[in-house]
Amino acid sequence: MMEKDLELTVPDGTSDAVLFRPDEGRSLPGVLFIPDIWGIRPTMREMARRVAAEGYTVLMPNPFYRTSASPVFTGERMPGDPAVMKRMEELWTPLTPENVDRDVAVYVDALASHLDAGAESSAGKKIGTVGFCIGGGIALRAAAARPELVKAMVSLHGGGLYRENDPGSPHLVLPAVKARLYFGHASEDRSMDADAIAGLTRALEAWGGRYESEVYAARHGWTVPDNPAYTQGEAERAYSKLVEIYRESLG
């Protein structure tokens, strides 16, 4: 497995990133891997490495570069700790819809540049996106930013995907999306409660593309091993779904 640290030139500075690629010569599809609010760290590297081992070139950028290079947080993440909550706010505040839209276009283009298919053009290149927590909305916006490249999008315990009467809600980019979409929600998640899931489902039905939406018997963050909510059985079920979608949509 090739694992290379990179620096990406993005609209407001430089984003550190990691590129993963299996040790094989053939042309591979790409996966843009968006971490949760705690950014690039050993757990996320291992998760991205696992996806790459399925036969994909994986790029994991640091979407919080405006606040900090990786690691974006050190120390113990105690729920409800004022210092932790303050740091989370520092990390997500710069992620306005306008900023994210500019960033994700760069991320997808950077990943495409590392794919062999189609030589210098985008012809034949296929990319999937996956996002965790706050990364779910970023992954969806990436699908809208480069619809000709992004063929599949997976959101796992994505937060704030549907915010009624909010002009920055991620669901509003759906008309620009051509990818197959998958949303894995947690049954216990204040960032995406039952009403928000229902609202997102209505928006997806109106969109009319191919999508799936499931609710897992778990808490927010259940797929991430260093999260206290990690639930191995449901995490493995979600991972199997991700692999299934990518194999059908990306090859």
Helices and strands as residue ranges (DSSP letters): E 2-10, E 13-21, E 30-34, H 42-53, E 57-61, H 82-92, H 97-112, E 127-132, H 135-145, E 150-156, G 170-176, E 180-188, H 194-207, E 211-219, H 232-249
